[in-house]
């Protein structure tokens, strides 16, 4: 069975060797049909041809290494405006921006948080949530995504 760490170890060097930023991956194993979703980025942005190119290269490697048993769908995508966050470096890169975070186990009496990212030291994510400082253990974060500021995007002319 494929593990997140094994897939990261296989795919990050490949994607970066192709000249793209390896943002991260999501793997949803399922007895009937698994999904492997890989997020890539670059300074010039990511288009369909970039995703197709990376998808072909990743598929070839996965065929050889065979880390996923059974059938799966491979998806390669840009991170989008609601960019997922996977690493401490990504949290620090987007410090000051708003994010939604879901934890595996409750912290401070809840599992869902929405607030401004302050910092991440590798073990703890610090956020401002409802006017209070909240610290979340990194190993307890199940999912995190930026919350796009559509008003600011429209004001800057980006679509």
N, C-alpha and C positions, 0 to 999 in steps of 0.2 A: 504494500500500500504506500502511496506517495505521502510524504510529509512536507509541510510548508518549508521547513529548513532545507530539506534535500532539494526541493524544487528551486528555492532561492539560490542555493549553491551552484546548481547546474545552469540556471538561466541568467543570473545577473552578469557573469563574465561574458556570456555570449552576446547579450543585448548591448552591453557597454562596448564590446569589441566591434560591434556593427556601427558604433558611433552615436548611440542613443543613451539617454539617461534611463536607467532601470528604476522606475518609480516604486514598483512593488508588484505583488501578485495576490490574487484571491483564489483559493482552491476549495471548491465545494464538492466533496466526495459523496456519491450517491450510488446505491447498488444498481440502479437502472442506467443513469446517465450522469457523469460527473462534469463539472465545468472548471476549466482553468482559464482565468482571466488575468492577462498581463498588461500592466500600464507602462507606457513608454512616453518619453518627452524629448525635446531637443530645443536648442535656442531659437530655431527658426519655426517652431511649432511642428505638429505632427499631422500629416494628411493620410488619406486612404492608401496611397501607394507605399508610404512608410509602414503602415500597419500590415499590408499585404507582404511586403518584403520581410519584415521581422517574423511574421507568422510562418512563412515558408521555411525560414532558417530554424526557428524554434521547433516546428513540426519534424524537420529532418533530425534534429538532435534528440527529440523525444522518441522518435522511432528507433534510434540506435540505443539510447540509454534505457528506455522502457521503464520509467519510474512510476507510471500510473497503470494499475491493473484494470482491465476492462475498457469499455468505451468512454470517451470523454469528448466534450466540445472545447476547442481552443479558441479563445477570443483575445485579440490584441487591440488595445485602445489607447487613445490619449487620456490623460487623467480628467480632462474636462474642467469646467468652472467649479464644480463641487468636488474638487480633487481629494482623493483618499490620502491619508497620511499613515505611513508605515514605520518611519524611523525617527530617532531623536533629532537628527539633522534636519529632517523635513519639518518637524514641529518648530524648531528654532528658526528655520528659513521663513516660516510664515507667522512668526511671533507678531502680535498686534492685530492679527486677523481673527475673525470669528470662526468657530468650529463646533460641530456636533460630535459628541463622543459617547459611545455606549460601552459599558464595562461588562465583564463576565459576571462578577459578583457585585452586590451593592457596595457603594462607598458613600459616606455621608448620608446614608439612608435612601439612596436611589441609584439607578443604573444609567440614566440618560442625563447628559449635561450639554448645555449650549452656552458658550461664552467666548471670551477673548483669550487667545493663547498668550501666556506670558513667557514661559521657557520650559525646557526639558533638559534634565541633567543626565539622561541615560537610564535613570531608575524611576523618576517622578516627573509627571507633567503638571505644571502649575498653570491654572486658568483663573480668570475673573468670571464668576458666574453669579448673576443677580446681585452684583455689588460686593460679593465676598470672594476671598481667595480660596480656591479649592485645589487640593493636591491629589492626583490620581496615580496609582502605581502603574508603571508602564506594562508590566506583565499581566495586568488586569484589564487592559484596554482591548475590547473585542473589535471595535470598529471606530474610525474617526474620519471625518470629512470636513473640508472647508465649507463655510456657508457663503455663497457668492453675494456680494453687495451690488445688486442690480442697479440701484440708483446711481452709485458711483460709476459703474460701467457705462451707463447711458449718458451720464454727464461728460465722460471722457471721450465719448464717440465710438467706443468699442462695442462690437456686437457679437 
